[in-house]
Amino acid sequence: MALLGMLGSASQFSIIKGFEAAPAATVSPFIYSILIRAGVYGFAVFGDIPDFWTVLSAAVIVASALYILHRERLRGRQAEP
């Protein structure tokens, strides 16, 4: 339990540092990679295979995050003199 607490604290600290280093629109797509890792861990540990609706909703979330990242990069290029 102590190890779990330390790993959770280190994870939150890393996320906070990521948001300090870059805009949220840049960091968020990487945070959504948790969906992929959770699916892999769920299968590896529990033998759980995600159903169609889980995969579809995860794909929508990841696609929207990648779209926001793309849009923000385009806006950043337009704002440059």
C-alpha positions in Angstrom: 0.0 0.0 0.0 2.9 2.4 0.8 4.4 1.7 -2.7 1.0 2.3 -4.3 0.8 5.6 -2.5 4.3 6.7 -3.5 3.7 5.7 -7.2 0.4 7.7 -7.2 2.1 10.7 -5.7 4.9 10.5 -8.2 2.3 10.3 -11.0 0.4 13.3 -9.9 3.6 15.3 -9.4 4.6 14.4 -13.0 1.3 15.5 -14.4 1.5 18.8 -12.5 5.1 19.4 -13.9 3.9 18.6 -17.4 1.1 21.2 -17.1 3.7 23.7 -15.8 6.0 23.1 -18.8 3.5 23.2 -21.6 -0.1 24.4 -22.4 -2.9 22.1 -21.4 -3.8 21.5 -25.1 -0.4 20.1 -25.7 -0.2 17.9 -22.5 -3.8 16.5 -22.6 -3.4 14.0 -25.4 -0.6 12.3 -23.6 -2.7 12.0 -20.4 -5.4 10.3 -22.5 -2.9 7.5 -23.1 -4.1 6.3 -19.7 -7.1 4.8 -21.6 -4.8 2.6 -23.6 -2.7 1.5 -20.6 -5.8 0.7 -18.6 -7.1 -1.5 -21.4 -3.8 -3.3 -21.6 -3.5 -3.8 -17.9 -7.1 -4.9 -17.6 -6.5 -7.6 -20.2 -3.1 -8.6 -18.8 -4.2 -8.8 -15.1 -7.9 -9.7 -15.3 -8.3 -11.1 -18.9 -10.9 -8.5 -19.5 -11.5 -7.6 -23.2 -13.1 -4.1 -23.7 -16.4 -4.2 -25.5 -17.3 -2.3 -28.6 -18.8 0.7 -26.7 -15.7 1.1 -24.5 -13.4 1.1 -27.6 -15.6 3.5 -29.5 -15.9 6.0 -26.6 -12.1 5.8 -26.0 -11.5 6.4 -29.7 -13.8 9.5 -29.6 -12.0 10.9 -26.6 -8.5 10.4 -28.1 -9.6 11.7 -31.5 -11.0 14.9 -29.9 -7.9 15.4 -27.9 -5.7 15.0 -31.0 -8.0 17.4 -32.9 -7.6 20.0 -30.2 -3.8 19.6 -30.2 -3.8 20.1 -34.0 -6.1 23.1 -33.8 -4.0 24.8 -31.2 -0.8 24.2 -33.2 -2.4 25.9 -36.2 -3.6 28.8 -34.1 0.0 29.1 -32.7 1.4 29.3 -36.2 -1.1 31.9 -37.2 -0.3 34.1 -34.2 3.4 34.2 -35.0 4.5 37.4 -36.8 
